[in-house]
Amino acid sequence: MQALRTLLTVHAHPDDEASKGAATVAKYHADGVHTVLVCCTGGEEGDLQNPSLREPGQPFHGLTPDQEKAKLASLRPLELAESARIIGFDEVVMLGYRDSGMPDTEANSHPDSFHQADIDEATGRLVAVVRRTRPQVILTYGDDQRGYPHPDHLRVHDVSVLAFERSGDPDWYPDLGEPFQPSKLYYSTWSKARLLAVHEALIAKNGSSPYDENWLDRPDNDHRITTRIDVSAFQAARSGSLRAHATQIDPNEPWWFGLDDDELNAVWPWEDWVLARSLVGPIPGPRGETDLFDGIGSASDASAPEFERVGRQSATEAARGARLRGRETP
């Protein structure tokens, strides 16, 4: 019997699910795929990013910094729920850690933070979700995060790779459900070609662009992109879910909304992914794949040779990721 197609995506904070892959998830949800969001922290260290909410009549008007922080913490779960509804997630799982804050801040040391979590214990929490929901495809963050080395984003990558490896191994976490081996692991990524296309379209439309030299001079990683998903019918999931995070996203910010959905489709109607692990065939060449479920039939546990192959691949990539991040991988 054909297994239910399931896609699981792992994110660090509320609002990350909106900015990374929202349209892709919406597309697969519309195609009948069961979609699961794992959010690792509650976003407690976030700041108010929408100044209009401090105006008279708005919820943050007249609040002290401490009151503002408490109000923000109470609203972010509601924003996440609305964003998940717009995208079409069938299930949202909070992994239960505290936001670690930006690099080298006091919040990094909070004992409940994701940054301080024991790597095996944190991986076990994710493994339990994987074994229960049985996704053939997992989406997570990539190994090269030099552009935004947030402690929680780094940890999302680490635990996702380990969970992919360990979920199918009965020797790991024997009390956390029946072993299940996902088939494919994808990394979200940014495309310099996309950035340039949007940058040029913004200049043509408005005479200016928020992308400065710090963005335009970033290394080009387009050669790593293996998979391009046509999301032209689902751009509203991206823009709608971003707006749902009203405390985090300024609706007047051209960074997010300088192009409307149709204008964005005219210059870049895709979302790009890097296939990092595959148990159902070789890794395709640049932009050689157009479907995350290519090669996947019914779900089944990987054979021992396949599992060993994943382990060998991951050891190589873990070392590469540590070099890229300038730190050791746990």
LINHU-V564663 format. One record per backbone hydrogen bond with DSSP energy under -0.5 kcal/mol. NH is the residue of the N-H (numbers start at 0). CO is the residue of the C=O. Records with the same first field share a line. If there is no record, write none. Layout:
NH=CO + CO
This chain:
6=33
7=136
8=35
9=138
10=37
15=12
16=12
17=14
18=14
19=15
24=20
25=21
26=22
27=23
28=24
29=25
30=26
31=28
32=27
33=4
35=6
36=90
37=8 + 35
38=36 + 92
39=10 + 37
40=11
41=96
45=42
48=246
49=246
50=48
52=49
53=50
54=51
57=54
59=52
60=57
62=59
67=63
68=64
69=65
70=66
71=67
72=68
73=69
74=70
75=71
76=72
78=74
79=75
80=76
81=77
82=78
83=79
84=80
85=81
86=82
87=83
88=83
89=34
90=34
92=36
94=38 + 92
95=38
96=39
97=111
104=101
107=104
108=105
109=106
112=109
113=97
116=112 + 113
121=117
122=118
123=119
124=120
125=121
126=122
127=123
128=124
129=125
130=126
131=127
132=128
133=129
135=5
136=5
137=183
138=7
139=185
144=142
147=144
149=147
153=149
154=150
155=151
156=152
157=153
158=154
159=155
160=156
161=157
162=158
163=159
164=160
165=161
166=162
168=165
169=167
171=168
175=172
179=166
181=179
182=135
183=135
184=276
185=137
186=273
187=139
188=271
191=189
194=190
195=191
196=192
197=193
198=194
199=195
200=196
201=197
202=198
203=199
204=200
205=201
206=201 + 202
207=201
211=209
214=211
215=211
216=212
217=214
220=218
223=220
224=221
225=272
226=272
227=288
228=270
229=227
230=228 + 268
231=268
233=230
236=233
237=233
238=234
239=235
240=236
241=237
242=238
243=239
244=240 + 241
245=243
247=244
248=244
250=248
252=249
253=251
255=252
256=252
257=253
263=259
264=260
265=261
266=262 + 263
267=263
270=228
272=226
273=186
274=272
275=184 + 273
276=184
278=182
286=224
287=225 + 284
288=225
293=290
295=292
296=294
306=302
307=303
308=304
309=305
310=306
311=307
312=308
313=309
314=310
315=311
316=312
317=313
318=314
319=315
320=316
321=317
322=318
323=319
324=320
325=321
326=321
